[in-house]
Amino acid sequence: MTTTSGQHPTGEGTDGTRRSPGSDRAEQPHGQRSSRRINYADLTPAESQALLESRDVGRIGWNAGHGPQIFPISYACAADLIVFRTSPFGVLSELVRPTQVVFEVDDLDDTAHTGWSVIARGRAQAVASPALLTHLWTVEGAEPWAGGVRNVFIGISVERITGRSFGSQRVPPAARRSAR
């Protein structure tokens, strides 16, 4: 007996592949690996920086007092910092004090198995300079998606940036345009 999706109730498809419950993706039969190999290439720091600057949403991670945290944030690159706004009372407000963080941004195509990922490591802390704060209020992209009062600027001073591209494309177009 098979279902209308051509799948046996145990999850085995008519073609011998397995599918996860609720998924249209075929899994390899037990013990077999896909023969498809994904090529990847390391990106230069300039290419990685260009890709970082081409987006406005990423993920920040750090070791908080109550365990590791990862949050999506809207951000902008300004004054050699990755900057974002937060509430003075939320979890992200822990970052007003100097804290080692990791910041990740990516663009992945599940269908084509291509994409890129950039990781920036550095120190986050509240922006305290009055001149810089005045400037940051005018920076495009630093507008938070979350509602409510978000008047605390956190800046990440990047100490190391790395990136990788996956699939057939060595350097994503956004990095080629901006890294020149």
N, C-alpha and C positions, 0 to 999 in steps of 0.2 A: 504494500500500500504506500502511495506517495501523496503528498499534499498538493495543492494547486501550484505551489512554487517549485514542484519537481523534487521535493525533499521528503525523505522517509521520516516518520515521526521521531526516530532516534537522532535526526540531524544530518543523516547522510544523504547527499544529493544523488540524483540518477547518474551523474558523471563520476561518482566515486569520491567526490570532495566532501568535506564537512563544512557546515556553516554554524557560526555561533548563533544562539537564540536571538532573534530580532535583528540579525545582520544579513546583508546581501553579499558579504565578502566570503569567498571560499577559503577554508583553511586547508592546509596540506594534510593528507592522510597521516595518521600517527607514525612518527619516526622518519618522515620524509621532510626534507628542506626544499624550499623554493630554489630553483636553479637561477633565478633572476638575481643578478648582483647589481647593487646600486653603487655607482661611482661617486666618489666625493673628492673634493679638493679643498685644501686650506686656503682661506682668503688672507690677503695682506691686511695689516692694520688700517691702511687708507681705505681699502675696499670695505672692510668691516665698519669703519666709521661712517662711510657714505651710506651704507645700508641702514645703520642705526638712525641716521638723520632722515632717512626716507620714510619712516613710520612715525606714528604718534601713540601707539599702544604697545606696551611690553609687560613683562613680569619682573617683579622685584622679589628677591629672596634673602632671608637672613636668619640667624639663630636668635630667636627671641628668648626671653626668660622662661617661657612656658613651652618651648620647643620650636622647631623650624617653622617658618612662615613663608608663604609664596602668595603674592597678590598681583592681579592685573592692575595696571595704572595707565592713565593717559599722561604723556610726557612731552617735553620739548628739549632740544639741545640748544643751549645758550651759554655764552661766557665760559666755554670749556667745561660745562657741567651738563649732566642729565638732570633736568628739574621737573618736579611735579608738585601739585598742591594737595594738601590734606587738611583734615579737621584737627584742631588742637586736642581732641579727646579720643580719637579712633586708634586702632591698633598701629597704623602707620606713624602716628605721632611718637612712637618709641624711637623713631629715627631722627628726632631732633638732636639727640646726643650722638657724637661720632660713633658710627657703627660700620663694620665691614659688611658689605652687601655684594650680591651678584644680581645683574640685570640681564634679562634675555629678551630678544626680539627675533621673530622669524617670519617666514612666508613659506608655506608648504602646500604642495598640490598632491593630495592623496591618490588621485587618479593617475597622474603622469609619473608619480614617484620622483618628483623634483622639488627643489626648494633651497632654502638657505637658513642658517641660524647664526646669530651673533651673540656672544656673551661678553659683557663688560664687568670687570671686577673693580671694586673701589670702596671708598669711604663715603657714607651718606651722613649728612647733618643738616640742621636748619641753616638757611641762608640768613645771615645777620647784617650784612652790609646794607645800609640805607640806600645807597646809590644803586646797588645791584637789585634790591627789592623793587625799587621804582621802575627799573628797566624790565624786570621779569613780569610785572603786571601788564606790560604791553606786548609780550612775546606770544605769537600765534602758536597754538597747539598746547599751551600749558593749562588750558581750560579743563577742569576735571569733569568726568562723565557723571560722577556721583553728585547727588543733590546736597543741599545744606551748605553751611558755612565751611569753606575750604580756604582759609586765609594763611595757612602755614606753608611756606615754600621749603621743600627739602631739595638739596642739591647733592648729586653723586659726583665726586671727583674721581674720574676713571684712572686707575693705575695700570690696568692691562685690558686689552680688547682683542678678542680672537673671533674667527668665524669660519664657517664651512659652507660650501655649496654642495648640493646633492643632485645626482642625475647627470644628464648630458651637458648641461650648461655650466661652463667653467666659472664665469663671473656673471652674476645677474646684471641685467641692463641698468638698473638703478645705480649699481656700484660703478659700472663703467662710465656713466655720464658724470657722476660726482667726484670720482677719484682722480680726475685729470687735473 
